[in-house]
């Protein structure tokens, strides 16, 4: 199999009714319609999937093509060759170097799409625009596909992103990171369409600094995209939570790798991510109060007076907050943020920093020590200070935790696990304290009857009564962390 180089492609989810709008907004070019049938193969133990690769045989007008793809993000390695058989040829590169001798390749799932395709010229680049409608099927499961693809055939990658921006203004198309292969793999594994987005990037000591940052940031951006897509379909507390986690992971990566990220676009990206996180903050705070404070009272043997009225007001507030979060991830501002983030991540000037290609391990050790130093500094002030001081400590603890979790593979999972336990415990306790601080202002945003307001006041008072105990527990958690040897030392 001959390598045709690297596929440079952007993928967007959309609605079928927007296809005509997208075509009308795109530059003119050569159009054609194709019916594509693709069968994806893997070993019984899913060796290719575990390696981040896919293998397909695609048939079009009686001709068959074998395609192997590997990698993540905007740019993926691609090998392609014509074949005669319906089954893949394991002798074609790079399969011999990946498959053990005698390995069996079996059909895993298939994809059928009707493709409207246009090859066009735009800002000095040749781009292939494809609009795909069809389904991915495996076993007795199937899932609809409706997506827009922009593939760079030649010219500058900046043209690809510029066209993406132009099309996203004309129609609600949303950047997506699930390839047809990953959608099929999730389908046969019984996972939801957003499950893969929540996984962890595998980072090892062999990575360079830029490789590690891109892998971590790509995974976080993928989680944001998948969670936002799920939120647009149905507002659920866990979806809102996962969206905020994805945003925090990406912001944490920007903080951890900041010494090598100088370059145009960084400040704007950080600002827009902060906007997105805040757009979901009210929903998350109300969800936490509903599940952790109000629900136990509802389940008590003798529910308190005013519980029904408070639940009604809280649910109304949650619905409004969910609507705000949904509006944010359905907005053009969100679509622009995702395109800009992907463009900056894949083509930004930060990649040319002189330290970017240095070995990861020394940088990781320095970055984690920098985060820990800030935790210690904020920790000395937290107990004598106010809620704001403890909130600042919590922010630094979260940054340390996300960085530590992302970089465990560099130093060893077992060593890291011993350190992560007290770190997570400290973050949890600081989180509970933060919930106490935000509960009363949150309650004031609700429209409450006299009875409901009285009960809400009682609940706030009960929480406040437990604050000294929580403070003591958080202080001890910080001491335990201080007494645990850092795994990167």
N, C-alpha and C positions, 0 to 999 in steps of 0.2 A: 504494500500500500504506500503510495507516495504522499508525503506531507504537502498540503497545499498552503501551509503556513499557519497563521493564527487568525481565527475568526474574531472579528471585532463587531459586536452586535449589542443593540439595546432592545429590550423586550418590554411591551406595555400591555396591561390588561385593559379591556374596553367592553363596550356593548356593541352588538351587531348593528344597531341602528345608527351608530356613529361611524361606521365604515365609509359611508358615502361622504360624510363631512370631512373625514381625514383625507380621502382621495382628492376631494375638491380643493383642500387647503395645500396639498403637496404640489411641488413643481411638476410640470408635464414631463412625460417620458414614455418609454416603450412599455406597454401593458400586455399582460397575458394572464390567462386563468389556467390553473393546474389542479388536478386531483391527485393527492399524494397519499400513498399507503406505506407506512413504516412499521417494521417489526423490530423491537429492541431485544437484545440477547444478553445473557449473563450466565455465569456458572451457577450451579445449585447453591453454593455458599455465598453468592453475590460478591465475588471478588472484585469485579469491575466497579460496582456501586461503592464498595468500601474504599476503593482507590480514587473516588471522585471522577470516575470515567463513565462513558456510555458507548455502546456499540449498536448500530442499527443497520438494517438492510432496507433501503427505500426503493419502491417500484413506481415508475412513471412511464406510461406509454410503452410498456413491455420491456423497458430497460431497468436494470437493477444496479444500485450503487451501495457499496459498503462504506460506512462513515464511522470513524472513531473520534470521540471528543474527550478532552481532559482539561481540567482547570476550573477556576471560578472567576467571577467578576466579568468585566467588559471583554477581556481578551482570553480566548481559550485556544488551546492547541487542537488542531484538526488534521486528520488523515482521511483521505478519500480515494476510492478506486472503483472502477466498474467490475462487476462480477457476473457470472452466469447463473449461479445457483440461488435458490431461495434462502439457503443457509449461509452464514458468514464463513469466510475462509480464515482459519486461525493462523495460517502461515503468513498473512499480510502484516506488515509492521503497524504498530509496535506490539502486537499481540504476543509474538513468540517470547519477548522479554518479560511479559506480564503473567502469562498463563503457565502453570506447571505442566509438565509433560503428560499428555493424555487427558487434559482437562476437557470437560464437556460443556459446550455452549447450548443453552436451551432458550426458547422464546420466553420472555418475561411479561411483555405486554405489547400492545400495538397502538398506533396512532393513525387516525384517518382525518385528513383535513381537505377542505376546499380552499385553495389559495388564490387570492387576487394579488398579482405581483406587478410592480413597476420599477424599472431601472431608470434612474434620473441623475441629472447633474445638479450640484448645489455647492456654491462657494468653493469651487475648485476640487470637489470630491465627486466620485461616482458612488451612489448609494442605491441599495436595493430595498425598496419598501414592500413588505409583504403583509397581507391581512388574512389571517387564518381563522377558519371556523370549522369545528369538527368535534372529535372526542378522543380521549385516551381510554383504552379498555384493557382490563386484565382480569382473568377469571370471570366471575359474575358481577364485577364492579366496573363502572364507567364514570367518567367525569367530562363535562363539556369544556371545550377550549374555544376561547374567543380572544384573540390577541393581535397586536400590531408589532411587527419586527422591523428594525432599521439595521441593515448590515452594511458596513463600510467595505467597499470593494477596492477603492484606491483614494488617495488624497488624505488631508488632515482629519484627525479624529474630532477636532473642534467643530467641523462642519456637521458631524453626526449629532452632536449635542445641540447645536444651533437649530437644526431642523426639528429635533425633538421638542425644543422650547416652542417653536412656531406651531407645531401640530398640537401641542398641549393647550395652547390658547384657544384653538378652534374647536377642540373636542375634549371631553374628560377622559384622557388616557393616563394610566397610572404606571409608573415604572415598576416592573416586577423582576424577580430574580429566579423564579422557578422555570427552568427549561422544561421542554416537553418530556425529556428523560427524567428529570427530578419529579415531575408531576406523576409520571407513570410509576416510578419507584415508590413514591408515597402512597399511591393508590393500592398497589399490591401488598404493601406493608400494613395497610389499614390505618394509615395516619391521615389526619386532616390536612387540607392544603396549606395551613399555616404552621404545622408542627415542625417542619424542617428548619424554619427560620429561627427557632429558639435554641438551636444546638450551639455547641461551642467550637470555635476555630481551633484546630490542632496545631499548636506551635511547638517547635523543638529547638534545641540548641544549635542546629544547623542553619537556622534562618538568619538572614541579614535583618537589620533594623527596618528597612522599608518593606521587606516581605512580611515581617511580623505585623507591622502596622496595617498594611493593606488587608491581610487575612482577618485580623480582628475587626477592623472597621467595615469590611465587606459583610461579615457575618452580622454585625450590629445593624447595618443599613438594611440587610435582608430581613431581619427581624422586624424592623420598623415597617417595611413595605408589606410584609405578610400580615402583621397585626392590624395595620391600617385597612387592608383589604377586608379582613374579617370584621372589623368594626363598621365598615360601610355596609356590610350585609346585615349585621345584627349587633346591637350594643350589649355587651356582657362585661361584668366586672373583671374577669380574668383577661379578656382581650385588652381592656384599657390598661390593666397592670402590665401586660407583656409589651404593649406599645411604649409605655413609660420606661420599662427596663431596657428596651432596645435603644431609646434615646439616651438614657443614662450611660449605657455601655459605650455608645459612640462618643459622647461628651467626655467620658473617662479616658477613652483612647486618645482623644485630642490633648487632654491634660498630661497623660503619661508620656506621650511622644512629642510633646511641644518643643523640646530642644532641637528637633530636626524638622519641624514643620513650618518654619518661617517661609512665607510666600503669599502671594496674592490669593484672596478668597477665604483665608482661614477665619478671620474675625467675623465675616458675614455668615459663614457656615455656623459658627458657634452661636451667633445671635439668633439665627432662624431655628436652631435646635432648641434653644431656650424658649422661644415662642411656642414651639410644638409641645414641649413638656408642660408648660403652664396652661395650655389649652385643655389639657387632660387632668390637671391637678384637682379641680373641684370635684370631678367625677370620682377620682380615686379616693379623696378624703371622705366623701359621702358614702362610698361603698364600704370603706373600712369601718366607719361608725355603724352602718347598718348591720354588718356581719359580726363585728367583734363586741359591740356595746349593746345595740338594741335587740338583736336576735336572742341572746341569752335571757334577757328580761321577758321576751315574748314566750319563751319555752318554760318559764318558771311555773310552778304549780298554781300560784295565784298571781296572774298578770297584774301589773300595776295599773291604777286608774290613769287614763289618758294615753294608754299604749296604742290603741287603734288610731286615735287622732294623730299621734306623733308619727306612726308608721305611714299614714296617708300623706302627711306633709313631707316626710323624708323621701318617699317614693316620687312625689311630684318634683322635689328638688333634684333627685337623681336623674329623672327623665330629662329635665332641662339641662343638667350638666352633661349627660350623655349626648344630647342633641348638639351641644356646643363642641364636644370632642369630635362627633361625626362630621359636623360642619367644617371643622379644621382640616380633617384628613380627606375631605371631598373638595377642598378649595383649590383654586389655581395656585395659591401661595404654597400649598403643600406639594403640588405637582412640580412646581419650579424648584422648591427646596430639594426634592429627591433627584432631579436631573442635575442640579448644580453640585450636589454632594457627590454623585457618581462621577461627574466630570472632574471635580477637584481631586477625588480619590485616585482616579485612573490616569489623569493627564496633568495634574497640578505641578507647578514649579517646585514644590517641596521635594519632589523626587530627585532633583538635581543637587540637593544639599550635599556637601562633601562627606558628611558623616552617614548619609542614608544607607550606603552599601556596606557599612562596617558590620562586623559580627554582632549578633544580638546580645549574647550573654553579658558582656561587661556593661552595656547600656541598660539591660534589664535590671541588673544588680543596682546600678546607680539610680534608676528611676524608682524602684521600690523603696530604696533607702530614703530618697527624697520625699516620697509620700509618707513614710513612717515618721520622718522628722517633723512633718507638718502635723501629723496626728499627735505626737508628743507635745508639740508647742501649743496646739489648741486644747489638749487635754489638761494642761496645767492651769488653764484659765476657766475651764468649763464648770467646775463645781462651785467656785466662788462667784461666778458670773450669773447671767440670766439665761432665759430660754434661747435667746439669740446666740449666745456663746456656745451653748450645747448644740444648737443647730449647725453652727460652723464646724464643730467637731464631727458631727454626724456626716457632713459633706465630705470631709477629709477621710473619714473611715470608709465611706462608700468608694471613694476613688482608690484607696489602698486595696480594698477587697476586690473590686473589678479588675484592677491591674494584676493583683496576685493570682486571681482565678485564671486570667487570660494567659499568664506566663508560667503556670505550674509545670508545663511540659519541658521548660528549659532547665529546671532544677530537679525534677522528680516529683511524681504525684504523691508518693507516700510522705515525703518530707513536708510537702506543702500542706497536706491534709491536717497534720498536727497543728499547724499555725492558723489555718483557715477556721478551725472550730472556734477558738476564742475570739477571732476577728468577727465572725458572723454573729456570735453571741453579743458582742459589744454593739454591733450595728442594730441588731434587733431591739436591744434595750434602749438605745438612743432613739430608735424609731417610735417606740411606745411613748417615750417622753415627748417626742415631737407631736404625736397624735393628741396628747393632752393639751399641748400648747395651741393646736389648731382647732380643737373641738368647739370651744366657746365662740370664736369668730365664725366658724362654719354654721353653728346653730342659729346665729343671728341672721344668716342669709335665708332661712326658711320662714314661711308664713305659718305661724302657729296659733292655735286657739289657746285660751287661758289654761285649760287643763293640760294640753300638750306641752306648753311652755313650762309649766310647773314641773312636769315629769322630766323634761329635758334639763332643767336646772338641777334637779335631784341627781341625775346621771352625771352631769358635769361635776357636781360637788363630790360624789362618790369617787370619781376619777381623781380629783384633786387631793382627796384624803390619802390616796395611795401613792402620791408623788414622792414623799420622802423615802419610802421603801424602794421605789424605782430608781431614785437617785443613788441610793446606797448600792443597789445591785449593779447599776451602770459603772459606778466608781470601781467596784470589785472586778467587773469584767475588764476594765481598762488595766487594772493591776495584773490580772491573769495574762492579758496580752503582752504587757511589758515584761512579764516573767517567762514568756515563751520565745525561744530562740528563732529569729527570722530564718526561713528556709533558704534564703538566697545568700546568707552570710558565709 
